[in-house]
Amino acid sequence: MNERLKRDNKLIVTIVKKGRAKKICEAAKKAGTKGGTTLMGKGTSAKEFKKMFGITLNEEREVILTVTKNELEEEVFNEIVEKGEINKPGKGIVFVMDLKRIDGIVHLLKEAQE
């Protein structure tokens, strides 16, 4: 594990409806990140549940994980909120987490050694 990586980077987590991850990733890249990872998930909010023929369905979600340098965190976060319209009802959620441990992100490892 590289100690500098965990001190110099944050994890931005964005959760949106299926099909919106590309827009979020493009916004993050525009703000200076190198990319991100998208995972599939399912929403469990009571408002999201729908009944059809007696079967409860819930919408699929995309979870975008973006590691970014501390100095880019605010710009990336704001770009995701703006382009993803996160501040509008039903569009998603975004939050930032400190990284306790990190390794394996080659481009960040190279930058940390410079």
ROMARMAR-758953 format. One line per 8 residues: number of its first residue (from 1); their letters; for each residue x negated, y negated, z of C-alpha. Coordinates in nm, 2 decimals, always signed. Each point is the difference from the previous one (the first is absolute). Example, Ala and Ser with C-alpha at 12.3 -4.5 7.8 and 13.67 -1.06 7.14 Angstrom:
2
1> as> -1.23:+0.45:+0.78 ~ -0.14:-0.34:-0.07 $
This chain:
114
1> mnerlkrd> +0.00:+0.00:+0.00 ~ -0.12:-0.35:-0.08 ~ +0.05:-0.23:+0.29 ~ -0.01:-0.31:-0.22 ~ +0.29:+0.13:-0.21 ~ +0.23:+0.03:+0.29 ~ -0.09:-0.35:+0.12 ~ +0.02:-0.17:-0.34 $
9> nklivtiv> +0.32:+0.15:-0.14 ~ +0.37:+0.02:+0.07 ~ +0.27:+0.24:-0.12 ~ +0.31:-0.16:-0.16 ~ +0.30:+0.24:-0.01 ~ +0.29:-0.09:-0.23 ~ +0.32:+0.21:-0.02 ~ +0.24:-0.07:-0.29 $
17> kkgrakki> +0.27:+0.18:-0.20 ~ -0.12:+0.25:-0.25 ~ -0.12:-0.16:-0.32 ~ -0.14:-0.32:+0.15 ~ -0.35:+0.12:+0.10 ~ -0.16:-0.11:-0.33 ~ +0.11:-0.36:+0.06 ~ -0.14:+0.01:+0.35 $
25> ceaakkag> -0.33:+0.15:-0.12 ~ -0.03:-0.26:-0.27 ~ +0.06:-0.28:+0.25 ~ -0.27:+0.14:+0.23 ~ -0.25:+0.03:-0.28 ~ +0.07:-0.35:-0.11 ~ -0.08:-0.12:+0.35 ~ -0.34:+0.18:+0.00 $
33> tkggttlm> +0.04:+0.36:+0.11 ~ -0.15:+0.29:-0.20 ~ +0.32:+0.21:+0.01 ~ +0.22:+0.21:+0.23 ~ +0.16:+0.33:+0.07 ~ +0.37:+0.07:-0.05 ~ +0.18:+0.27:+0.19 ~ +0.37:+0.11:-0.03 $
41> gkgtsake> +0.23:-0.02:+0.30 ~ +0.37:-0.01:+0.09 ~ +0.18:-0.29:+0.18 ~ +0.20:+0.07:+0.31 ~ +0.16:-0.33:+0.06 ~ +0.37:+0.04:+0.09 ~ +0.09:-0.26:-0.27 ~ -0.17:+0.20:-0.27 $
49> fkkmfgit> +0.19:+0.33:+0.05 ~ +0.27:+0.07:-0.26 ~ +0.26:+0.27:+0.00 ~ +0.09:+0.18:-0.32 ~ +0.22:+0.30:+0.00 ~ -0.07:+0.04:+0.37 ~ -0.38:+0.01:-0.04 ~ -0.21:-0.27:+0.15 $
57> lneerevi> -0.26:-0.14:-0.23 ~ -0.28:-0.25:+0.08 ~ -0.21:-0.19:-0.24 ~ -0.36:+0.09:-0.08 ~ -0.27:-0.24:+0.10 ~ -0.35:-0.07:-0.11 ~ -0.26:-0.07:+0.27 ~ -0.30:-0.20:-0.13 $
65> ltvtknel> -0.32:+0.01:+0.20 ~ -0.25:-0.28:-0.08 ~ -0.34:-0.04:+0.17 ~ -0.12:-0.36:-0.03 ~ -0.28:-0.21:+0.14 ~ +0.10:-0.22:+0.30 ~ -0.06:-0.32:-0.20 ~ +0.25:+0.11:-0.27 $
73> eeevfnei> +0.27:+0.13:+0.24 ~ +0.21:-0.31:+0.01 ~ -0.01:-0.06:-0.38 ~ +0.08:+0.36:-0.08 ~ +0.28:+0.01:+0.26 ~ +0.15:-0.32:-0.14 ~ -0.02:+0.12:-0.36 ~ +0.17:+0.33:+0.09 $
81> vekgeink> +0.28:-0.19:+0.18 ~ +0.05:-0.24:-0.29 ~ -0.03:+0.23:-0.30 ~ +0.18:+0.29:+0.18 ~ +0.27:-0.24:+0.13 ~ -0.05:+0.16:+0.34 ~ +0.16:-0.29:+0.18 ~ +0.34:+0.08:-0.16 $
89> pgkgivfv> +0.24:+0.25:+0.16 ~ -0.04:+0.36:-0.11 ~ -0.33:-0.06:-0.19 ~ -0.24:+0.17:+0.24 ~ -0.24:-0.06:+0.28 ~ -0.37:-0.08:+0.02 ~ -0.23:+0.00:+0.30 ~ -0.37:-0.01:+0.08 $
97> mdlkridg> -0.19:+0.25:+0.22 ~ -0.35:-0.01:+0.15 ~ -0.22:+0.29:-0.11 ~ -0.14:+0.21:+0.28 ~ -0.20:+0.23:-0.23 ~ -0.07:+0.00:-0.37 ~ -0.22:+0.19:-0.24 ~ +0.01:+0.13:-0.36 $
105> ivhllkea> +0.09:-0.32:-0.18 ~ -0.31:+0.00:-0.23 ~ +0.03:-0.36:-0.13 ~ +0.03:-0.14:+0.36 ~ -0.29:+0.21:+0.12 ~ -0.22:-0.14:-0.28 ~ +0.10:-0.36:+0.09 ~ -0.06:+0.06:+0.37 $
113> qe> -0.36:+0.12:-0.08 ~ -0.08:-0.32:-0.20 $
